[in-house]
Amino acid sequence: MDKFVIDQAEGLRRLLAREGSRVIAVTGGPGSPGRTTVVINLAAALTAQGKDVLVIDECLGPRSVSALLGGVRGAGGSASNFAAVMRGEMAMDEAVGRHALGFGVLAAPREPRLQYTDAQLHTQLSKVLAGPADFVLIDAQLDAEGALSPLAMHAHDVLIVMRVVAQAITDAYACMKRLHFAHAIGQFRVLANQVASESEAQVILENLVCVASRYLTVSLESAGSVAADPHMPRAVQLARCIVDAFPSTAAARDFRHLAAELPHWPMRPALAASAGAQAHPENPADSADSFVSSVTGVPSAPGPAHAGWRAESPGQRTAHQHA
């Protein structure tokens, strides 16, 4: 990371600290870990607790935040708005739509942003963060190398969403590994999503914390878990948040708990202490089978190398990295 990018990141963090916005980039590996529904429900839960929330939607297509909600007032769900802002044709507050529950949505899809420089993006994001939002949630889409966008890389927190199954655990570790070496991120949060057993999820998260600390030299904190809930598919069908549509369910309860805890998270360091770290040449976690066994405590069945370790094409990402 060169000095210009480092200085840019520091300047943005100073701006964030002054304005009081807390920025969380929410991402995860392929295979539908539920990243987008986490963003939507967390936004709804924070708003219900009196927080001003802005969601930045980096995804296009039918599984984007705007498409899943279907109830964004104004033009916040339009990808053309961000381009208009970049051209100086629209003010930032005009570009942000508003969901019926009260949180803002700004569609800023990653692919169209490639035509803009980091300096241009930094300027526009500064305008977003100079607004009234207490929390900015970025539904962060990774590129083919598993890296964050110039917007998401400046977040205070990077929240990895994963499911508690062998393939998804491997994907989550691979995601953190790429982000660590791409951006020198030294601290992550991990949320176990759609879990059948809270106690089992807690054990696996604790083991993952140990493995990541040992082999990546990063600080990994558990963000808790969200219960698998049969009402979630119905909420999605209704283009609703489960927090709003079915507030008495276990999943809604877990999202409200996450929203209550989030303001108390310590912010990650501006630069990771382990920025110069190198991958261990004989890292057993580089083997998907060995890694899953070390986290779950259950020997893995032999099989082919896991696809989560490979960079995906843009087409594959569009199909995989959705809600």
C-alpha positions in Angstrom: 0.0 0.0 0.0 1.7 3.3 -1.1 1.9 6.4 1.0 -0.8 8.2 -1.0 -3.4 5.5 -0.2 -2.3 5.4 3.4 -2.6 9.1 3.8 -6.0 9.0 2.1 -7.2 6.3 4.5 -6.0 8.3 7.5 -7.7 11.4 6.3 -11.0 9.6 5.8 -10.8 8.0 9.3 -10.2 11.4 10.8 -13.3 12.7 9.0 -15.3 9.7 10.3 -14.2 10.3 13.8 -15.1 14.0 13.6 -18.6 13.4 12.2 -19.4 10.4 14.3 -20.3 8.0 11.5 -19.4 4.3 12.1 -18.7 2.5 8.8 -19.0 -1.3 8.6 -18.2 -3.2 5.4 -20.2 -6.5 5.3 -18.8 -9.2 3.1 -18.1 -13.0 2.9 -17.1 -15.8 0.7 -19.1 -17.2 -2.2 -22.0 -19.6 -1.7 -24.8 -17.3 -0.4 -23.7 -16.8 3.2 -26.6 -14.3 3.6 -24.5 -11.1 3.4 -27.2 -8.9 1.9 -30.0 -10.0 4.2 -27.7 -9.3 7.1 -27.1 -5.8 5.9 -30.9 -5.2 5.4 -31.9 -6.6 8.8 -29.1 -4.9 10.7 -30.1 -1.6 9.1 -33.7 -2.1 10.1 -32.7 -3.1 13.7 -30.4 -0.1 14.1 -33.0 2.3 12.7 -35.6 0.8 15.2 -33.1 1.7 18.0 -33.1 5.3 16.9 -30.0 5.3 14.8 -29.7 7.1 11.4 -28.4 4.5 9.0 -27.2 4.7 5.4 -26.8 1.5 3.3 -24.3 1.6 0.4 -25.2 -1.1 -2.1 -22.3 -2.3 -4.1 -24.2 -5.0 -6.0 -26.3 -5.1 -9.1 -29.1 -7.4 -10.1 -32.1 -9.0 -8.5 -30.3 -9.9 -5.3 -29.0 -6.4 -4.5 -30.2 -4.5 -1.5 -32.5 -2.3 -3.5 -34.0 -5.2 -5.4 -34.6 -7.3 -2.3 -36.3 -4.5 -0.5 -38.4 -3.2 -3.3 -39.6 -0.3 -1.2 -37.0 2.4 -1.5 -38.5 5.8 -2.0 -36.7 8.2 -4.3 -34.0 7.1 -6.7 -31.6 5.6 -4.2 -31.9 2.2 -5.9 -30.8 3.6 -9.2 -27.2 2.9 -10.2 -27.3 6.0 -12.5 -27.5 8.2 -9.4 -24.0 7.5 -8.3 -22.7 8.3 -11.8 -24.7 11.6 -11.7 -23.1 12.4 -8.4 -19.7 11.7 -9.7 -20.4 14.0 -12.7 -21.5 16.8 -10.4 -25.1 16.6 -11.7 -26.8 15.5 -8.5 -26.3 16.3 -4.9 -25.4 13.4 -2.6 -28.6 13.8 -0.5 -30.7 13.7 -3.7 -29.0 10.4 -4.7 -29.9 8.6 -1.5 -33.3 6.9 -1.4 -35.2 6.2 1.8 -36.8 2.9 2.8 -40.2 2.9 4.5 -38.5 1.8 7.8 -36.4 5.0 7.8 -32.9 4.0 6.6 -31.2 5.4 3.5 -30.0 3.4 0.5 -27.4 4.5 -2.0 -26.7 2.2 -5.0 -23.0 2.4 -5.8 -22.3 -0.7 -7.8 -18.7 -1.7 -8.0 -18.1 -2.4 -11.7 -19.3 1.0 -13.0 -17.0 2.7 -10.4 -13.9 1.4 -12.1 -13.9 4.4 -14.4 -13.3 6.8 -11.5 -10.0 7.5 -9.7 -9.5 6.8 -6.0 -9.3 10.5 -5.4 -12.8 11.0 -7.0 -14.3 8.2 -5.0 -12.7 9.5 -1.8 -14.2 13.0 -2.4 -17.7 11.6 -3.0 -17.6 9.2 0.0 -16.5 12.1 2.2 -19.7 13.8 1.2 -21.7 10.7 2.3 -19.9 10.5 5.6 -20.2 14.2 6.3 -24.0 13.6 6.4 -26.1 12.8 9.4 -25.8 9.0 9.4 -24.7 7.3 12.7 -23.9 4.1 10.8 -22.9 3.4 7.2 -23.4 -0.2 6.2 -21.6 -1.3 3.0 -22.9 -4.4 1.2 -19.3 -5.0 0.0 -18.7 -6.9 -3.2 -15.2 -8.3 -3.6 -13.3 -8.2 -6.9 -11.8 -11.2 -8.7 -8.8 -11.2 -6.4 -10.9 -11.0 -3.3 -10.2 -7.4 -2.5 -12.5 -4.6 -1.2 -13.5 -1.6 -3.2 -11.8 1.8 -2.5 -15.0 2.7 -0.6 -15.2 -0.4 1.6 -11.5 -0.6 2.4 -11.8 2.5 4.5 -14.4 1.0 6.8 -13.9 1.0 10.5 -15.0 -2.7 10.7 -15.0 -5.5 8.2 -17.7 -8.0 9.1 -17.4 -11.5 7.5 -20.7 -13.4 7.2 -20.4 -17.1 7.1 -22.5 -20.2 7.5 -21.5 -23.0 9.9 -20.8 -25.7 7.3 -17.4 -27.0 6.2 -17.3 -25.3 2.8 -18.5 -21.9 4.1 -16.0 -22.0 6.9 -13.2 -22.5 4.4 -14.6 -19.7 2.3 -14.6 -17.4 5.2 -11.0 -18.1 6.1 -10.0 -17.7 2.5 -11.8 -14.4 2.3 -10.0 -13.1 5.4 -6.7 -14.2 4.1 -7.1 -12.4 0.9 -8.3 -9.2 2.6 -5.4 -9.3 5.1 -2.8 -9.4 2.4 -4.6 -7.1 0.0 -5.3 -4.3 2.5 -3.2 -5.1 5.6 -6.3 -5.5 7.6 -5.4 -6.8 11.0 -8.9 -7.1 12.6 -12.1 -8.8 11.4 -15.5 -9.6 12.9 -17.2 -12.8 12.0 -20.9 -13.4 12.1 -22.3 -17.0 12.0 -25.5 -16.9 9.9 -28.4 -19.3 9.7 -27.2 -21.5 12.5 -29.1 -24.5 13.9 -27.3 -24.6 17.2 -26.0 -21.5 18.9 -23.6 -23.4 21.1 -22.1 -25.3 18.2 -21.7 -22.0 16.3 -19.9 -20.5 19.3 -17.4 -23.4 19.5 -16.6 -23.1 15.8 -16.2 -19.3 16.0 -13.8 -19.7 19.0 -11.8 -22.3 17.0 -11.7 -20.0 14.0 -10.4 -17.1 16.1 -7.5 -19.3 17.3 -6.7 -20.6 13.8 -6.7 -17.1 12.3 -4.6 -15.6 15.1 -2.0 -18.4 14.7 -1.7 -18.5 10.9 -2.7 -15.0 9.8 -1.6 -13.1 12.8 -4.9 -11.1 12.8 -7.3 -10.3 15.5 -10.6 -12.0 14.9 -13.6 -11.2 17.0 -16.9 -13.0 17.1 -20.0 -10.9 16.2 -22.2 -13.7 17.4 -24.7 -15.7 15.4 -28.1 -15.4 13.8 -30.5 -18.4 14.0 -31.7 -20.3 11.0 -35.4 -19.3 10.8 -38.1 -20.7 8.6 -39.6 -17.2 8.4 -36.6 -15.7 6.6 -37.5 -17.0 3.1 -41.0 -15.7 3.5 -39.7 -12.3 4.5 -37.6 -12.2 1.4 -40.6 -13.2 -0.7 -42.5 -10.3 0.8 -39.5 -7.9 0.1 -39.5 -7.3 3.9 -36.9 -7.4 6.7 -37.5 -10.2 9.1 -36.9 -7.7 11.9 -40.0 -5.8 10.7 -42.2 -8.6 9.2 -41.7 -11.2 11.9 -40.3 -9.4 14.9 -40.9 -12.2 17.5 -38.8 -14.8 15.6 -35.4 -16.0 16.8 -33.6 -14.4 13.8 -35.2 -11.0 14.5 -34.1 -11.3 18.1 -30.5 -12.0 17.1 -30.4 -9.1 14.7 -31.7 -6.7 17.4 -29.0 -8.1 19.7 -26.3 -7.5 17.1 -27.5 -4.0 16.5 -27.4 -3.3 20.3 -23.8 -4.6 20.6 -22.4 -3.0 17.4 -22.0 0.6 18.8 -19.7 -0.8 21.5 -17.3 -2.6 19.1 -13.7 -1.2 19.4 -12.7 0.3 16.1 -10.0 -1.6 14.2 -6.6 0.1 13.9 -6.0 2.4 10.9 -3.1 0.1 9.8 -2.7 -3.5 10.8 0.4 -4.2 12.9 1.0 -7.3 10.8 0.9 -5.5 7.5 4.3 -6.9 6.5 3.5 -10.5 7.5 3.9 -13.2 4.9 2.0 -16.5 4.6 3.6 -19.3 6.4 5.3 -21.6 3.8 4.0 -24.7 5.5 0.7 -23.3 6.7 -1.6 -26.4 7.2 -4.6 -24.1 7.0 -3.8 -23.7 3.3 -5.2 -27.2 2.9 -9.0 -26.9 3.0 -9.4 -30.3 4.6 -6.9 -29.6 7.4 -8.3 -26.2 8.0 -11.9 -27.4 8.4 -10.8 -30.2 10.7 -8.9 -27.8 12.9 -11.9 -25.5 13.2 -14.7 -28.0 13.6 -12.8 -30.7 15.3 -14.2 -33.2 12.8 -12.0 -35.0 10.3 -12.9 -33.9 6.7 -13.7 -36.3 4.0 -11.1 -36.3 1.2 -12.1 -34.4 -1.8 -10.9 -31.9 -4.5 -9.4 -28.6 -3.6 -12.0 -26.1 -2.5 -13.2 -23.5 -5.0 -13.2 -20.9 -2.3 -9.4 -20.5 -2.6 -9.6 -19.5 -6.3 -10.4 -16.0 -7.7 -13.7 -16.0 -9.5 -14.6 -14.4 -12.7 -17.1 -11.4 -12.5 -19.8 -13.6 -13.9 -19.2 -16.2 -11.1 -19.2 -13.5 -8.5 -22.5 -12.1 -9.6 -24.1 -15.5 -9.4 -22.5 -16.4 -6.0 -22.1 -13.3 -3.9 -25.7 -12.4 -3.2 -28.0 -12.5 -0.3 
